[in-house]
């Protein structure tokens, strides 16, 4: 809707006070004096201007001024006296000519241009007025109602000009009238294009005209104009009052109601805001496949003919009435008509019940995804489209996101940690360890029966205490600490490491012994690999499907020895349920590695039997446990996403300030 100003006349500025004539020192008192004598006194004694008076100008003058007037007011007074006696005054350079009004048409007058006040001070003149908004012919009709027969108004339609001939006072009066009417008429009008959902534009326009009244006797005649736009199936409403537009819109919403008899199919385009066109189209097919896409049948069907199903090929909405559409629209949609006929034939081929009619097939809905525009195209009756549209609006919602903060660490198992992290915190009663029971018992929904879950933490401080305790007892190596934002029900993947070539197949020609060996190689990801799929429920719980792998390539094979590099890997695959903001700790994957060597006197320590007397053999066994912590934080709207990004910026800034301060302290100490 475009709401206009509702103003169609330019208001003249006024301070509410009546303008008083300028006072002066000239008093005019003539009683039955000859007109020529009055002209002589005014021009020679008062104005001291040159003048020329025609012999045909004759008359008697009686005038008395109640109070003295200014010199500027004398000429207009004289002009009124001349007009009363059938004479006019024309200025030609420095000379004023006074002649009968009937001879004015034979004189050439110098024109002035513009809408402002006329430049001449008195006498007859010509004013050329360019118009901006109103047409010259319409403005002439307005001026003729206030002009006297002595004024001439001509129209130049090609340039939209008015040419006005008349006295100084009359021209100024007409210029003021033009200024009031020459306004932007369209800016005052209000417009609205109202799309229809269930009825056609021509029908509802006729009903509205009948209610509002379109005859000249109606009190609203000319105030509201209704135009059906059949191509868009909409109603254009034009009015001088914005309030009338709103009233018509309310009437349209009440009249635009579908009925069971609205069976004509139309094309609707629904543009999605958040969802993906292909996904929503597939869901709509599953929901409405047996309701609006094809009639419901009973009895054995076997394989339903494809023509009876929704066609999902690759959702504001505007409807096009097929019955009233133009030739281009019919050509664009002509593919749907053969489909309906083919569907009827398919019914007969499948041996379906004869209750299926052509009318039922004509009302079936066709749903098509437009991935390029992320829109859903629906070919359906108005009643069926309302059902589909309501479903689309509920599906097309902004998806939730999850920020996953992960920490992947490796703990050296020695001394008190020799039996693993879980045993260290939840060992036998009476062991005397100060950290016994720090993790507590875990609910079944978290552990999941996999044996990998170590504990839950509600705050970041609890997690920090957990790692601080481990560092006091042993060595903790943090392999990675990624932060990943992922959409609900989508998979986030994190990889840090190298790709190792693995020979999958080798071949060599059997006829040529010197032929090279041809090998097929695939690359295997190693390092830290994390894959998480979150699923959010309405209760604030987050289900995490976790796949974690830490792999390390072994020693490369000898040159020419063939074979592949061995890869040592530790993998966690688990599904856990945690609250929004809680941290789950996964562990239990222990790796044991041993290294050995021999030291002693070179040469002698390798002697048989007595070599051990000159050297010693060492063997070191190390055990490490992989610890993975995951903290999901649900992001429900853009504001929460912005808050999280701001928090991350502050952490980076604080870390930068700490680093700079540390560098300054170290430099000053040196």
HELIX and SHEET records of a PDB file:
HELIX    1   1 UNK A   35  UNK A   40  1                                   6    
HELIX    2   2 UNK A   41  UNK A   47  3                                   7    
HELIX    3   3 UNK A   72  UNK A   84  1                                  13    
HELIX    4   4 UNK A  101  UNK A  106  5                                   6    
HELIX    5   5 UNK A  136  UNK A  144  1                                   9    
HELIX    6   6 UNK A  168  UNK A  181  1                                  14    
HELIX    7   7 UNK A  185  UNK A  188  1                                   4    
HELIX    8   8 UNK A  201  UNK A  212  1                                  12    
HELIX    9   9 UNK A  242  UNK A  255  1                                  14    
HELIX   10  10 UNK A  277  UNK A  288  1                                  12    
HELIX   11  11 UNK A  306  UNK A  308  5                                   3    
HELIX   12  12 UNK A  327  UNK A  332  1                                   6    
HELIX   13  13 UNK A  335  UNK A  350  1                                  16    
HELIX   14  14 UNK A  358  UNK A  362  1                                   5    
HELIX   15  15 UNK A  382  UNK A  395  1                                  14    
HELIX   16  16 UNK A  415  UNK A  417  5                                   3    
HELIX   17  17 UNK A  421  UNK A  425  1                                   5    
HELIX   18  18 UNK A  444  UNK A  447  1                                   4    
HELIX   19  19 UNK A  460  UNK A  473  1                                  14    
HELIX   20  20 UNK A  604  UNK A  606  5                                   3    
HELIX   21  21 UNK A  611  UNK A  614  5                                   4    
HELIX   22  22 UNK A  638  UNK A  669  1                                  32    
SHEET    1   A 2 UNK A  23  UNK A  26  0                                        
SHEET    2   A 2 UNK A  69  UNK A  69 -1                                        
SHEET    1   B 2 UNK A  29  UNK A  34  0                                        
SHEET    2   B 2 UNK A  60  UNK A  64 -1                                        
SHEET    1   C 3 UNK A  50  UNK A  53  0                                        
SHEET    2   C 3 UNK A  95  UNK A 100  1                                        
SHEET    3   C 3 UNK A  87  UNK A  92 -1                                        
SHEET    1   D 4 UNK A 111  UNK A 113  0                                        
SHEET    2   D 4 UNK A 124  UNK A 130  1                                        
SHEET    3   D 4 UNK A 161  UNK A 167 -1                                        
SHEET    4   D 4 UNK A 152  UNK A 156 -1                                        
SHEET    1   E 3 UNK A 190  UNK A 195  0                                        
SHEET    2   E 3 UNK A 234  UNK A 239 -1                                        
SHEET    3   E 3 UNK A 224  UNK A 229 -1                                        
SHEET    1   F 3 UNK A 265  UNK A 271  0                                        
SHEET    2   F 3 UNK A 375  UNK A 381 -1                                        
SHEET    3   F 3 UNK A 366  UNK A 370 -1                                        
SHEET    1   G 5 UNK A 453  UNK A 457  0                                        
SHEET    2   G 5 UNK A 583  UNK A 600 -1                                        
SHEET    3   G 5 UNK A 615  UNK A 635 -1                                        
SHEET    4   G 5 UNK A 401  UNK A 413 -1                                        
SHEET    5   G 5 UNK A 476  UNK A 480 -1                                        
SHEET    1   H 5 UNK A 453  UNK A 457  0                                        
SHEET    2   H 5 UNK A 583  UNK A 600 -1                                        
SHEET    3   H 5 UNK A 615  UNK A 635 -1                                        
SHEET    4   H 5 UNK A 401  UNK A 413 -1                                        
SHEET    5   H 5 UNK A 483  UNK A 487 -1                                        
SHEET    1   I 4 UNK A 491  UNK A 496  0                                        
SHEET    2   I 4 UNK A 527  UNK A 536 -1                                        
SHEET    3   I 4 UNK A 541  UNK A 553 -1                                        
SHEET    4   I 4 UNK A 567  UNK A 579 -1                                        
SHEET    1   J 2 UNK A 499  UNK A 507  0                                        
SHEET    2   J 2 UNK A 518  UNK A 525 -1                                        
END                                                                             
